[in-house]
Amino acid sequence: MLDRTRLMAVIRKEVRQFRRDSRSLVLAFVLPIVLLVFFGYAITWDVNDIRMAVVDQDHGSRARALVDAFRAAKLFRVVATPERTADIRPLLDRSVVRMVLVIPPTFSKDLGAGRTAHVQAIMDGSDANTATIAIGYTQALVQQYGARLEAANGPIRLPVEARTRVWFNEELSSSNMIVPGLVVLIMMIIAGLITSLTIAREWERGTMEQLAATPVTRLEVVLGKIVPFLVIGMVDVAVTSVVGVLLFHVPFRGNALFLAGPTFLFLAGTLGLGLAISAVSRTQLLATQIGMLATFLPGLLLSGFMYPIENMPPVLQLITYFVPARYFLVVVRGVFLKGVGPGVLWGQAVLMLVYAVALIGLAVRSFRKEIT
């Protein structure tokens, strides 16, 4: 049975210890902003400067028009114009270029005769992400160039024309996807680490004996240590979200009040995980190491932040169901970019509630007041 007086005493004690610990203050209030700004600028999947070489063996006006179409797209930058295809390999070996466009000597002749003209695009596949995006850009530009030629020389012979429209991230900006994910990843790390030190700190400072001598129950100790950091975590999420919107211009289309509920559940579960780790660790160093392994790696690799879960092997997909960041990431991106609410995201909220109850229960079960 919870006793309100004893619970408030534990909360006040934890707040006083937190205020005296400068490292915890930095970890809670400064590090989230630093990490968001650093990783927000450092991590990007946008490809907007593809260095390319052009081997023009045709030297005709139509070949030059094709090269000009690549330049006008402002995604490609022609940095070399070798005369021979034999000069391509050194440019790719030294990563001077990522792509080589080879225009054959029969390019203009084939177009003039009404035949299909072929060009070759050679990609540096050592960077698969850039190569895949460059291939898509190249195919689109060549198709647009062919459509312009058909429009100028006769009726357009395109039976089907695709007109695409992007929802939720109209600019296809990687920041709009990365920054909400960073809020989730950073808070999982910070919440897990900051509470993983609390009980271990008691053992190192020799105050566990005093705590064991009090009549507080294990549940009161766990909740008393979680409540202050719940408040801090809610403030951190609010601040990092505002920074993401103002600094990185990420749209926020949803309801901030609705976001507060899932945030509370996510933080409660992650703080419970940190306390469970702290309960079985007698040193802060060990607690920090276990906390990093239990929060950073799953949050980064198994939440869907870096890699789509549906592309993972079935075994890893099964493991992701035990990573709370998976559910919170769907909520944050849904609220930020799509503006959806409880009608769509209630399932993720329920799963985070189950996770929070389970982890707080594990923390209570793992904590022992006995001095051994």
C-alpha positions, 0 to 999 in steps of 0.5 A, spaced: 500 500 500 502 506 497 503 511 503 503 518 500 507 521 506 513 516 505 512 517 497 513 524 497 519 524 502 523 519 497 521 524 491 524 530 495 530 526 497 531 524 489 530 532 487 535 534 492 540 529 490 539 531 483 540 538 484 547 537 487 549 533 482 552 537 476 553 531 471 546 529 472 543 536 471 548 536 464 545 529 462 538 531 463 538 538 460 544 540 456 545 533 452 539 532 449 539 539 445 546 538 444 545 531 441 539 533 437 543 539 434 549 535 432 545 529 429 540 533 426 545 536 422 550 530 421 545 525 419 542 526 412 539 521 407 538 527 402 543 527 396 543 533 392 550 534 390 552 528 385 559 529 382 559 526 375 563 525 369 561 526 362 564 522 356 561 525 350 563 521 344 558 525 340 559 532 340 553 534 337 548 539 340 543 534 342 548 531 346 550 537 349 542 539 351 542 532 355 548 534 359 545 541 360 539 538 363 543 534 368 546 541 370 540 544 370 537 539 375 542 542 380 543 535 383 549 533 379 555 537 378 560 535 372 567 535 375 570 532 369 570 531 362 574 525 360 575 524 352 576 516 353 572 511 357 579 508 359 579 514 363 573 513 367 576 507 372 581 512 375 576 517 377 571 512 380 577 509 384 579 515 387 572 517 388 573 524 384 566 522 381 560 518 383 557 517 376 559 517 369 555 519 363 557 516 357 554 518 350 556 514 344 558 517 338 551 515 334 547 518 339 545 524 335 544 520 329 540 515 332 535 520 334 535 524 327 533 517 324 527 516 329 531 510 332 532 509 340 538 512 342 542 509 348 546 512 353 550 509 359 550 511 366 556 508 370 555 508 378 559 507 384 556 502 388 560 502 394 555 507 396 549 504 395 544 509 398 547 514 393 548 510 387 540 508 388 538 515 388 542 517 383 540 512 378 532 514 380 534 521 378 538 519 372 532 515 369 527 521 370 532 526 367 533 522 361 525 520 360 524 528 361 529 529 355 526 524 351 519 527 352 521 534 350 524 531 344 518 527 342 514 534 343 518 538 339 518 533 333 511 530 333 506 528 337 507 525 344 507 518 344 507 517 351 501 512 352 501 513 360 504 519 364 505 518 371 503 524 376 506 523 383 504 527 389 507 526 396 503 527 402 506 529 409 513 530 407 512 534 400 519 536 400 522 529 401 526 532 406 530 527 410 530 532 416 523 531 417 524 524 418 530 524 422 529 530 427 522 526 430 526 520 430 532 523 434 527 526 439 525 518 440 532 516 440 535 521 445 530 521 450 530 513 450 538 514 451 537 520 456 531 517 460 535 510 461 541 512 463 539 518 468 535 513 472 540 507 471 545 511 476 540 512 481 540 506 485 547 504 483 549 511 486 546 510 493 550 503 493 557 507 492 555 513 496 553 508 502 546 511 503 543 505 501 544 503 509 540 509 511 534 507 505 534 500 508 533 502 515 526 507 513 519 504 512 518 505 505 516 500 501 520 498 494 514 500 490 515 507 494 522 507 492 521 506 485 516 511 484 519 516 488 525 515 484 521 515 477 516 521 478 522 527 478 525 524 472 518 523 469 517 531 469 524 532 467 523 528 461 517 531 459 520 538 459 526 535 455 521 532 450 517 539 449 524 543 448 527 538 443 520 538 439 520 546 439 528 546 437 526 541 432 521 545 429 524 552 429 531 550 428 530 544 422 523 547 420 520 540 421 512 541 421 508 540 427 501 538 424 498 534 430 496 536 437 501 537 443 496 535 448 495 528 445 503 527 444 504 528 452 500 522 453 504 517 449 510 521 451 508 520 459 507 512 457 514 512 453 518 515 459 515 511 464 517 505 461 524 507 459 525 510 466 523 503 469 528 500 465 533 504 467 531 503 475 531 495 473 538 496 471 540 500 477 537 495 481 542 489 479 548 494 478 552 496 484 557 501 481 555 507 476 560 504 471 557 498 470 550 501 470 552 506 465 555 500 460 548 496 461 544 502 460 547 504 453 547 497 451 539 496 453 537 503 450 542 506 444 543 500 440 535 497 440 533 505 439 538 506 433 537 499 430 531 496 432 526 502 432 525 503 425 529 510 426 535 508 421 532 502 417 525 500 416 522 494 420 519 490 414 526 490 411 529 486 417 529 479 418 523 475 421 527 474 427 529 481 428 522 483 426 520 479 432 525 482 437 522 489 435 516 488 439 520 489 445 523 495 443 518 501 446 522 506 441 518 502 435 511 505 438 513 512 440 517 513 433 510 511 430 506 516 435 511 522 434 512 522 426 504 521 426 503 527 430 509 531 427 508 530 420 501 527 419 497 530 424 493 524 426 491 523 433 488 517 438 483 514 433 489 512 429 495 511 434 491 508 440 494 501 439 501 504 440 499 508 446 496 501 449 502 497 448 507 503 451 502 502 457 503 495 457 511 496 457 511 501 462 507 497 467 511 491 466 518 495 466 516 498 473 514 492 475 521 489 474 524 495 477 520 493 483 522 486 483 529 487 482 530 492 487 532 489 494 533 493 501 537 488 504 544 490 505 548 484 503 
